[in-house]
Amino acid sequence: MRENILITGGAGFVGSSLALFLRNDFPNSRISVLDNLKRRGSELNIPRLQSVGVSFFHGDVRKLEDFDQVGKTDLLIDCAAEPSVLNGYNMSPAYVIQTNLGGTVNSLEYTRRNKADIIFLSTSRVYPIDMLASIRTLETKTRFRIEEQQDYIGVGRLGISEDFPLSGSRSMYGATKMSSEILVTEYTSTYGIRSIINRCGVLSGPWQMGKVDQGFVALWVAKHLFGGSLSYIGYGGLGKQVRDVLHVRDLYQLLKKQYACIDAISGQVFNVGGGIDNSISLVEMTELCQSVTRNQINIDSVPNTRYADIPLYVTNYSKIEALTGWRPKITLRETVEEIADWIAHNRNSLQSILN
């Protein structure tokens, strides 16, 4: 691993987790994080980072001059984003555009100036909403499943691959990340920057401050521990929507493998997620949380489907598996158990944030 590593969005769930894993595995590297602390709960990660020698810089990716305080870097891991697919809907899209797209421009400029490498964490939400919504599915007792016969390429038994069509609307969030991917590709071609783009599905694990529109696994566990109610929204209000979930520690193991062979895979795009074996519906997530926490809560039913909702997304990670041998190792149950233990050990500081 490189001598100087910067993680933007580094006080957030994914960024702080990666920083701590890197510090443990590469004690001689200088690990730095840059974060504006906008998301509530991110401030709790600062003492964790500083206690192991990770340098924290309070700054905003929307301001190029905020990168100057960090100094030189050899590798930038871009985790900075406004991650809600609902952001910009019935409101100004300025913040999501300035953060996700403007922030990428600044990160790339900083990378170019330092002659550094970049690993860019994109999203499965770059795939168009209408295309995802039109995937042929079978409805079972607890979930939607992908049919064998489909109308277009890039979707099959294992989920969505990188060949899935990209033509259509994808939300402001998805559009900014798609635009950022294009810029990363252009900087790679024009300036010789080594880059990797990972289109991540749902990521989860301890220290994720889950909300309704982002981080549903941690939210589901927290509600079962703290009490309160949740809702199955859309598709008849039955909770059969399906997502795959990747533990952040499995993501880290992938990044290590990718960076070890960056010369061979630079400039490529990969779908990264838990895959079909780590996929789950909302009603199945409820059953899992009940089993782990031994608690039951009220689940409301809202039949109407919201803007940008999709019935199913499962990551087909076959491309990166073929290149590196990587595949997720942490099961969904293990993820839920880890989150439950984390909440139990930090109940006082987390209750007002997660409840």
C-alpha positions as CSV (number, residue, x, y, z in Angstrom):
1,M,0.0,0.0,0.0
2,R,1.2,3.6,-0.7
3,E,3.0,5.8,1.8
4,N,0.4,8.6,2.0
5,I,-3.3,7.8,1.8
6,L,-6.2,10.3,1.9
7,I,-9.9,9.3,2.4
8,T,-12.5,11.9,1.5
9,G,-15.7,11.5,3.5
10,G,-13.3,9.8,6.0
11,A,-15.4,10.5,9.1
12,G,-18.4,8.8,7.6
13,F,-19.3,5.1,8.0
14,V,-17.4,3.7,5.0
15,G,-14.5,6.2,5.1
16,S,-13.8,5.8,8.8
17,S,-14.0,2.0,8.6
18,L,-11.6,1.9,5.7
19,A,-9.2,4.2,7.5
20,L,-9.2,2.0,10.6
21,F,-8.6,-1.1,8.6
22,L,-5.8,0.5,6.7
23,R,-4.1,1.7,9.9
24,N,-4.2,-1.8,11.3
25,D,-2.7,-3.4,8.2
26,F,-0.3,-0.7,7.2
27,P,1.1,0.9,10.4
28,N,3.9,2.7,8.5
29,S,1.6,4.5,6.1
30,R,0.3,8.0,6.8
31,I,-3.5,7.7,6.8
32,S,-5.5,11.0,6.6
33,V,-9.2,11.7,6.4
34,L,-11.1,14.8,5.2
35,D,-14.7,15.4,6.2
36,N,-17.1,18.3,6.7
37,L,-19.0,16.4,9.5
38,K,-22.4,17.2,7.9
39,R,-23.9,13.8,8.6
40,R,-25.0,13.5,12.2
41,G,-23.0,10.9,14.1
42,S,-19.8,11.3,12.0
43,E,-18.3,13.3,14.8
44,L,-18.2,10.2,17.0
45,N,-15.6,8.7,14.7
46,I,-13.0,11.4,15.2
47,P,-11.7,10.1,18.6
48,R,-11.6,6.6,17.2
49,L,-9.5,7.7,14.2
50,Q,-7.2,10.0,16.2
51,S,-6.6,7.3,18.9
52,V,-4.8,5.1,16.4
53,G,-2.9,7.9,14.6
54,V,-5.2,8.7,11.7
55,S,-5.0,12.4,10.9
56,F,-8.4,14.2,10.7
57,F,-8.8,17.3,8.6
58,H,-12.1,19.3,8.9
59,G,-12.8,20.3,5.3
60,D,-15.2,20.2,2.4
61,V,-14.6,18.5,-0.9
62,R,-16.6,21.4,-2.5
63,K,-13.6,23.6,-1.7
64,L,-10.4,22.7,-3.5
65,E,-8.4,24.8,-1.1
66,D,-9.5,22.6,1.8
67,F,-7.3,19.8,0.3
68,D,-4.2,22.0,0.8
69,Q,-4.1,21.4,4.5
70,V,-3.7,17.6,4.0
71,G,-0.4,17.9,2.1
72,K,0.9,15.2,-0.3
73,T,-0.9,12.0,-1.1
74,D,-0.1,8.9,-3.1
75,L,-3.6,7.4,-3.1
76,L,-7.0,9.0,-2.7
77,I,-10.0,6.8,-1.7
78,D,-13.1,8.9,-2.6
79,C,-15.9,8.1,-0.2
80,A,-17.4,11.6,0.0
81,A,-21.0,11.8,-1.2
82,E,-24.5,13.0,-0.4
83,P,-25.8,9.4,-0.7
84,S,-29.6,9.8,-0.6
85,V,-31.4,9.0,-3.8
86,L,-34.2,11.3,-2.7
87,N,-31.9,14.3,-2.4
88,G,-32.9,16.9,-4.9
89,Y,-36.4,15.5,-5.4
90,N,-39.0,18.3,-4.7
91,M,-36.1,20.5,-3.5
92,S,-33.0,22.2,-4.9
93,P,-30.4,19.7,-6.2
94,A,-27.6,22.2,-5.6
95,Y,-26.0,20.5,-2.6
96,V,-26.0,17.0,-4.1
97,I,-24.5,18.3,-7.4
98,Q,-21.9,20.5,-5.7
99,T,-20.9,17.7,-3.3
100,N,-21.0,14.6,-5.6
101,L,-19.9,16.2,-8.9
102,G,-18.1,19.3,-7.8
103,G,-16.3,17.3,-5.1
104,T,-15.2,14.7,-7.6
105,V,-13.7,17.5,-9.8
106,N,-11.7,18.8,-6.8
107,S,-10.6,15.3,-5.8
108,L,-9.4,14.6,-9.3
109,E,-7.5,17.9,-9.5
110,Y,-5.9,17.1,-6.1
111,T,-5.0,13.7,-7.4
112,R,-3.6,15.0,-10.7
113,R,-1.4,17.6,-8.9
114,N,0.0,14.9,-6.6
115,K,0.4,12.4,-9.4
116,A,-1.6,10.0,-7.2
117,D,-3.9,7.1,-7.7
118,I,-7.7,7.2,-7.0
119,I,-10.2,4.6,-6.0
120,F,-13.6,6.0,-6.6
121,L,-16.6,4.6,-4.8
122,S,-19.6,5.0,-7.1
123,T,-23.0,3.5,-6.7
124,S,-25.4,0.9,-8.2
125,R,-27.8,3.9,-8.6
126,V,-26.0,4.9,-11.8
127,Y,-28.3,2.3,-13.5
128,P,-31.6,3.9,-14.7
129,I,-34.7,3.7,-12.5
130,D,-37.1,2.7,-15.3
131,M,-34.8,-0.1,-16.5
132,L,-34.3,-1.5,-13.0
133,A,-38.0,-1.3,-12.4
134,S,-38.8,-3.2,-15.6
135,I,-36.7,-6.2,-14.7
136,R,-38.9,-9.3,-14.9
137,T,-39.5,-10.7,-11.4
138,L,-41.3,-13.5,-9.8
139,E,-43.2,-12.8,-6.6
140,T,-42.8,-15.4,-3.8
141,K,-44.1,-15.4,-0.3
142,T,-41.3,-13.1,1.1
143,R,-39.5,-11.5,-1.9
144,F,-39.2,-10.7,-5.5
145,R,-36.9,-12.9,-7.5
146,I,-35.3,-12.4,-10.9
147,E,-36.9,-14.4,-13.8
148,E,-34.6,-16.4,-16.1
149,Q,-36.0,-14.7,-19.2
150,Q,-35.2,-11.0,-19.5
151,D,-35.7,-8.3,-22.2
152,Y,-32.1,-7.0,-22.2
153,I,-28.5,-7.8,-21.3
154,G,-26.8,-7.3,-18.0
155,V,-29.4,-9.1,-15.8
156,G,-29.6,-12.7,-14.9
157,R,-29.7,-15.3,-12.1
158,L,-26.8,-13.7,-10.3
159,G,-28.1,-10.1,-10.5
160,I,-27.0,-7.0,-12.3
161,S,-23.7,-6.9,-14.2
162,E,-21.7,-4.0,-15.6
163,D,-23.4,-4.6,-19.0
164,F,-26.7,-3.4,-17.8
165,P,-28.1,-0.6,-19.9
166,L,-27.2,3.0,-18.9
167,S,-29.7,5.0,-21.0
168,G,-32.4,6.8,-18.9
169,S,-33.0,8.8,-15.8
170,R,-31.4,7.7,-12.6
171,S,-32.1,10.4,-9.9
172,M,-29.9,13.4,-9.1
173,Y,-27.8,11.3,-6.9
174,G,-27.3,8.7,-9.6
175,A,-26.7,11.3,-12.3
176,T,-23.9,13.0,-10.2
177,K,-22.2,9.7,-9.6
178,M,-22.5,8.7,-13.3
179,S,-21.0,12.1,-14.3
180,S,-18.2,11.6,-11.8
181,E,-17.4,8.2,-13.3
182,I,-17.1,9.8,-16.7
183,L,-14.7,12.4,-15.3
184,V,-12.6,9.8,-13.5
185,T,-12.3,8.0,-16.9
186,E,-11.3,11.2,-18.7
187,Y,-8.6,12.1,-16.1
188,T,-7.3,8.5,-16.3
189,S,-7.0,8.8,-20.1
190,T,-5.8,12.4,-20.3
191,Y,-3.4,12.6,-17.3
192,G,-2.3,9.0,-16.8
193,I,-3.9,8.7,-13.4
194,R,-4.4,5.1,-12.2
195,S,-8.0,4.7,-11.2
196,I,-10.6,2.1,-10.1
197,I,-14.3,2.7,-10.1
198,N,-16.5,0.5,-7.9
199,R,-20.3,0.7,-8.3
200,C,-21.3,-0.3,-4.7
201,G,-24.6,-1.7,-3.7
202,V,-25.8,-1.6,-0.1
203,L,-22.9,-1.4,2.4
204,S,-23.4,-2.0,6.1
205,G,-21.7,-2.8,9.3
206,P,-21.1,-1.3,12.8
207,W,-20.9,2.5,13.1
208,Q,-23.3,3.1,10.3
209,M,-25.9,5.8,11.2
210,G,-28.7,4.3,9.3
211,K,-31.6,6.3,8.0
212,V,-34.8,5.6,6.0
213,D,-33.2,6.5,2.7
214,Q,-29.7,5.2,3.3
215,G,-28.3,2.5,5.6
216,F,-31.5,0.4,6.0
217,V,-29.8,-2.5,7.7
218,A,-28.5,-0.5,10.6
219,L,-31.8,1.4,10.8
220,W,-33.8,-1.9,11.0
221,V,-31.5,-3.3,13.8
222,A,-31.6,0.0,15.7
223,K,-35.4,0.2,15.7
224,H,-35.7,-3.4,16.9
225,L,-33.4,-2.5,19.8
226,F,-34.6,1.0,20.7
227,G,-38.3,0.5,19.8
228,G,-40.5,2.5,17.5
229,S,-42.0,1.6,14.1
230,L,-40.9,1.1,10.5
231,S,-42.8,0.9,7.3
232,Y,-42.9,-1.2,4.2
233,I,-43.2,1.4,1.5
234,G,-44.4,0.7,-2.0
235,Y,-45.1,-2.4,-4.0
236,G,-48.3,-3.0,-2.1
237,G,-46.6,-2.4,1.3
238,L,-45.7,-6.0,1.6
239,G,-41.9,-5.6,2.2
240,K,-40.9,-7.8,-0.7
241,Q,-38.3,-5.4,-2.2
242,V,-34.8,-7.0,-2.4
243,R,-31.3,-5.6,-2.0
244,D,-28.0,-7.3,-1.5
245,V,-25.8,-6.2,1.4
246,L,-22.0,-6.1,1.6
247,H,-20.2,-5.8,4.9
248,V,-17.7,-2.9,4.9
249,R,-14.9,-5.2,6.0
250,D,-15.5,-7.3,2.8
251,L,-15.3,-4.1,0.8
252,Y,-11.9,-3.3,2.4
253,Q,-10.6,-6.8,1.5
254,L,-11.6,-6.1,-2.1
255,L,-9.9,-2.7,-2.2
256,K,-6.7,-4.3,-1.0
257,K,-6.8,-6.9,-3.8
258,Q,-7.7,-4.3,-6.4
259,Y,-4.9,-2.0,-5.4
260,A,-2.4,-4.8,-5.5
261,C,-3.1,-5.3,-9.3
262,I,-4.0,-1.7,-10.2
263,D,-1.7,-1.6,-13.2
264,A,-3.7,-4.4,-14.7
265,I,-7.2,-3.1,-13.9
266,S,-6.8,0.7,-14.0
267,G,-9.6,2.5,-15.8
268,Q,-12.1,-0.3,-15.3
269,V,-15.5,-0.3,-13.6
270,F,-16.7,-3.0,-11.3
271,N,-20.1,-3.9,-9.7
272,V,-19.4,-4.5,-6.0
273,G,-21.9,-5.9,-3.5
274,G,-22.9,-8.8,-1.4
275,G,-24.4,-10.8,-4.3
276,I,-27.3,-13.2,-4.5
277,D,-26.2,-15.1,-1.4
278,N,-26.3,-11.9,0.7
279,S,-29.6,-10.6,-0.7
280,I,-32.6,-10.0,1.5
281,S,-36.1,-8.4,1.4
282,L,-37.5,-6.0,3.9
283,V,-39.8,-8.6,5.4
284,E,-36.9,-11.1,5.6
285,M,-34.8,-8.4,7.3
286,T,-37.6,-8.0,9.9
287,E,-37.5,-11.7,10.6
288,L,-33.7,-11.7,10.9
289,C,-33.8,-8.7,13.3
290,Q,-36.4,-10.4,15.4
291,S,-34.3,-13.5,15.6
292,V,-31.1,-11.6,16.6
293,T,-32.6,-9.1,19.0
294,R,-35.5,-11.2,20.3
295,N,-37.7,-8.1,19.9
296,Q,-40.7,-7.3,17.8
297,I,-41.8,-3.8,16.6
298,N,-44.7,-2.5,14.6
299,I,-44.3,-2.4,10.8
300,D,-46.6,-0.1,9.0
301,S,-47.8,-0.8,5.4
302,V,-47.7,2.0,2.8
303,P,-48.9,0.6,-0.6
304,N,-47.9,3.5,-2.8
305,T,-44.5,3.4,-4.5
306,R,-42.2,6.4,-4.1
307,Y,-40.1,8.2,-6.6
308,A,-36.9,6.3,-7.5
309,D,-38.0,3.1,-5.7
310,I,-37.1,-0.2,-7.4
311,P,-38.4,-3.7,-6.6
312,L,-35.0,-5.4,-6.7
313,Y,-31.3,-4.8,-7.0
314,V,-28.8,-7.7,-6.6
315,T,-25.1,-7.2,-7.5
316,N,-23.4,-9.6,-10.0
317,Y,-19.8,-9.3,-8.9
318,S,-18.5,-12.0,-11.3
319,K,-16.2,-9.6,-13.2
320,I,-14.1,-8.6,-10.2
321,E,-14.2,-12.2,-8.8
322,A,-12.8,-13.5,-12.0
323,L,-9.9,-11.0,-11.9
324,T,-9.0,-11.1,-8.3
325,G,-10.7,-14.2,-6.7
326,W,-12.5,-11.9,-4.3
327,R,-16.0,-12.8,-3.0
328,P,-17.8,-11.7,0.2
329,K,-17.2,-13.8,3.3
330,I,-19.4,-12.2,5.9
331,T,-23.0,-13.4,6.0
332,L,-26.0,-11.1,6.5
333,R,-26.7,-12.7,9.9
334,E,-23.2,-12.0,11.0
335,T,-23.6,-8.4,9.8
336,V,-26.8,-7.9,11.8
337,E,-25.3,-9.5,14.9
338,E,-22.2,-7.2,14.7
339,I,-24.5,-4.1,14.4
340,A,-26.6,-5.3,17.3
341,D,-23.5,-5.8,19.5
342,W,-22.2,-2.3,18.5
343,I,-25.4,-0.6,19.4
344,A,-25.7,-2.5,22.7
345,H,-22.1,-1.4,23.7
346,N,-22.7,2.3,22.7
347,R,-26.4,2.6,23.5
348,N,-26.2,6.0,25.4
349,S,-24.3,7.8,22.6
350,L,-26.3,6.3,19.8
351,Q,-29.9,6.4,21.0
352,S,-30.6,10.0,20.1
353,I,-29.0,9.5,16.6
354,L,-30.4,6.1,15.6
355,N,-33.8,6.4,17.2
